[in-house]
Amino acid sequence: MGRIKAGRTCRACRKKSDVFAFFSPYLYQNEIIRGLIHKLKYQRAEEIHRVLAGLLARSLAYFSFGLPPQAIMVPIPLYPSRERVRGFNQARLISQELSAALGLVHAPDMLHKIKKTAAQMALSGEERRSNVVGAFGLSPAFSQKAGIDPQLRLKDKIIILVDDVKTTGATLREAAKTLKQSGAKQIWAITVAH
């Protein structure tokens, strides 16, 4: 069957997921990485997003993980009430900084979380998968933009989903499925840690 490029999803796994390629350079068990992510998310240390985006940019270069230059970077959205409580979406901050560093288009409002879900952290693998089923949709702002059918606007587009942590991959898979069903050609995913 031959080797696949680093980060690419193998053909067998692509049958279970719409994620074409995945990059996550750090282990969540790393105390420093876990501490940075925790401070960003739970202690409202917003400036840490720059550090995490910088680490991602350097890791992409170090591992020669070439992203398609025409790709569109899209953060995993939070449910509106959760974002209001936190005050920001950490994935949005990281993807905004990373897209600027890499010279990629950033579309922070393409995806919308339409279903309030339980926090993934306390759930088992199977519970995480069922928790996020149907959780995402194209945002109303994106869907109505310029009066063009979203499927036509997403046709042949490569989307890079960005989040802080991947555990089981359920959130990324569900977001990728939504984008693929909406016409996107390929979905890549990047997280700081796994």
Buried (B, 14 or more C-beta within 10 A) or exposed (E): EEEEEEBBBEEEEEEEBBBBBBBBBBEBEEEEBBEBBEBBBEEEEBEBBBBBBBBBBEBBEEEEBEBBEEBBBBBBBBBEEBBEEBEBBBBBBBBBBBBEBBEBEBBBBBBBBBEEBEEBEEBEEEBBBEBBEEBBBBBEEBBEBEEEEBEEBBEEBBBBBBBBBBBBBBBBBBBBBBBBEBBBBBBBBBBBBB
